Amino acid sequence: MTPPVARIALYYAPPRGSALAGFGARWLGRDAEPGAPAAPPPIPGLAPARQAALTEAPRRYGFHGTLVAPFVPAPGHDLAGVRAAAVALAADRPPIPLPPLTLAALGDFLALVPSAPAPALDALAAD
């Protein structure tokens, strides 16, 4: 039997202690950094149990932004090599200003996405 192939993805997670990290932890009901529960905000008209059910899947992963969706590395490449390449690429790039974020449905989940085209972000993901 062939062993499972590891998939790798590249994500952005807001800095620990930042306002964005706190928002994400409260929204999902879990702070991914320490793995601790966080009190979600009450949403009028939405029962707490329903809110917990709606955030169950994303709560496992924590609040993050996907830069490169999960992929299988090319033969001969592994996590350490991909990590080193990503660090080298990031070290070469200036910060990317983004337009304001907006809430959008992506398949069966909600995501914050740039409200306008962000060519520099697309180029970074492609690179």
N, C-alpha and C positions, 0 to 999 in steps of 0.2 A: 504494500500500500504506500502511496506517495505521501510524504509528510505535508501538512498544510503550508502554504506559502504565506509568509508574513506580508502584510500590507503596511505601507507607511503613508502618513499624511502630514502636511504642514499646516499648522494652526497659529493664529495670534491669540494670546490670552492677555487681558489687561493686567498691568502691574498690580501685584498684591497690595492691598490697602488703598488703591485708587477708587475714585467715585464710581467709575465704570465697573470695576470688579465687584464693588459692594452692591451696585444695582443688579448685576447679573446674579450674584449669590442670592439676594433676596427674591428676585423674580423666580428663580428655579427652585428655591428652598434648600440650597446646598452650596456651601463654599468649597469649591473643588480643591483649592490649595491645601487646606488642612483636612479636607474630607469631612467637614463638620456641617451639621444641619444649620440652616439659616431660616429665620421667620419670614415667610412670604407676606407680601402686603395683601390685606383683604381687598377683594374685588367685589364691589356691590353687584348683587344678583348672581354671583357665582359661589356655590357652596364650596367650603374648604376642601372637602373630599374630591369634588370634581376638579378643582384647581390642581390638587396633588396628582390626580390621574392624568391631567393634560400635560403636566411638566415631568412626568415620571421618566420618560425616555431621555430627554435632554439633561435631566438632573444627573444622570450617570456620567455624562461627558463634561459637565460644567460649562460655564459661559465662555464662548470662544468664537473666533472668526476663522472660517476655513479659507486658507490661502491656496492650497493644492489638495484636492480631494484624494482619498485613499487610492494608492496605486501599488502595484507589485514592482519592486526594483528589477532592473535588467539583470540578466545572469552575470554573476561575478561582482555584484554590488550588494552591500548590506546596510543596516541601519547606521553603523558608525561612519561609513563613507558618505551616505546621504546627509547625515547630520553635519559632517565636516564641510561638505559642499554648500549646504544651506547657510552655515555660519560664515563661510568665506563670501558667499554672495551677499548676505546681509551687511557684512562689514564694508562692502564696496558701495553701498547705496545710501543716498541721503533719505531722510524721512519723506514719506509721500503724503502730501496734503490731500485730504478727501473732501468731497462735498458733504453736506449734512446727510446723515443716515435716515433711512425711512424703513418702516415695517412692511415686509412683503411676504406673501405665501410662496414657498418653494416646495413644490410637491405637497407632502402632508405635514409640513411644519412651517413655522414662522421664523423669519430671519430679518436682522437689520442689514440693509444693503445700501450702497451709495445711491443717493437720489438722482444722480446724473452720471454720465459716463466717466470712468476714472481710468484713462489710458495708461497712466504710470503704474497703477495697481495691476492692471491686466498684463502689462509688460513684465512686471516682477513675477507674477504667477507663471507666465510662459517661460521665463528664464529659469 
